[in-house]
Amino acid sequence: MARPAPRAPAAGPAANPGSAANPGSAANPGSAANPATAANPATAPGPDRQPAEQAAAAGRGRLLVVATPIGNLGDLSPRARDAFATADLVACEDTRRTGQLLAHLGIRKPLVSLHDHNERRRLPHLLAELAAGKVVALASDAGTPLVSDPGFLLVREAAAQGVRIEPLPGPSGILAALVASALPPYPFTFAGFAPPRQGKRRSFYRSLAALGHTLVVFESPHRLLASLADALEELGDRPAAVARELTKLHEEVVRAPLAAQLALWRERPALKGEFVLVIGASGTSGREASACETD
């Protein structure tokens, strides 16, 4: 701030350096009239400036954690679309799938692959981009990043460096299956994918046997039957729901105890799609334990 000139002995109020009429105060660098501050577009974000520009002006980036559709493109939120349009680059699990989504939206952005096998190697590059003031959108193939998908290491390291993390909620196979299961929705535990090998899968279900509430598990089509059999063995014949192809054309939710689920899915000539298992707590009774129901 400029130091005002000493008051002249004969000066009147008009010469007061603190008055609005005094050019010495009107040009004060700390005043609203100073073009070096208030009128400088590089330092004074206005209503017409985009968030990405504001972040860059502040010398820091933002990490947008963007949920994407799990099957139905109509589930993409306007906020998610704006996030992709605003981002300087997109870190995604599969550049081909995310590229198709962005093409559907009419958006072209640099894509950087970020998956389970390369996330640590990508960290230095992505953290450098964020440190340079870039806006990075993080997306998985479907649903919310980090939840049985890559992204945790990037979010953890970015947060440790003071980067602003902005979650953009949206489609979730976990919640969609849970609310359609007709099982008690809360509390619940989401345990990710069951292990692929039987020994570890048995231990996995055994470790969850004491849960007193609903369990949600992801499963692949070629391991569904083995997983149901192991769950039945370790948990007993509990009420359950199996959701398949949620939000897609062939969406299906089957509600039945585990033994009936195993018998029903064994009768199918082929198992296709993505599956979510919702298993009730031990001792659940009443409507949840009724005979097989299918939507």
Helices and strands as residue ranges (DSSP letters): G 13-15, H 23-26, H 51-57, E 62-66, G 73-75, H 78-86, E 89-92, H 95-105, E 111-113, H 119-131, E 135-139, H 152-160, E 164-168, H 173-180, E 188-193, H 198-207, E 214-219, G 221-223, H 224-235, E 239-244, E 252-257, H 258-266, E 275-279, G 286-289, E 293-294
